[in-house]
Amino acid sequence: MSVGDGFRELEDAWMAGIAAMVRAGARVIVDEVFPGGSASQQRWQRALAGIEVLWVGVRCEAEIAAWREVTRGDRVTGMAEAQAEAVHQGVRYDLEVDAAGAESVECARSIAARRG
């Protein structure tokens, strides 16, 4: 995926804003796809330097993600299958959940249990 300088400037501002909210005491959950794999995570790591972060990988089999994409009707067809593995390339997680094999509430409970 290729993006321009304007996008990166907005992305940097977005990340800095999230980090500022957390530093001000807000409890934040960021739901982010890493189209650039580890490079995408590294940008977030720089923005969140000094902040305790729980990195959670949400995995889903490509076929199931593609089926969900079609049934939702508001997604770009083919994106889920194309990204199913690519977004995890080189990314390091503290916890991984399987969105194909578990209900969303089970995934949320696993994440909450890690946060204490």
Buried (B, 14 or more C-beta within 10 A) or exposed (E): EEEEEEEEEEBEEEBEEBBEEBEEEEEEEEEEEBBBBBEBBBBBBEBBEEEEBEBBBBBBBBEBBBBBBEEEEEBEEEBBBBBBEEBBEEBEBEBBBBBBEEEEEEBEEBBEEEEE
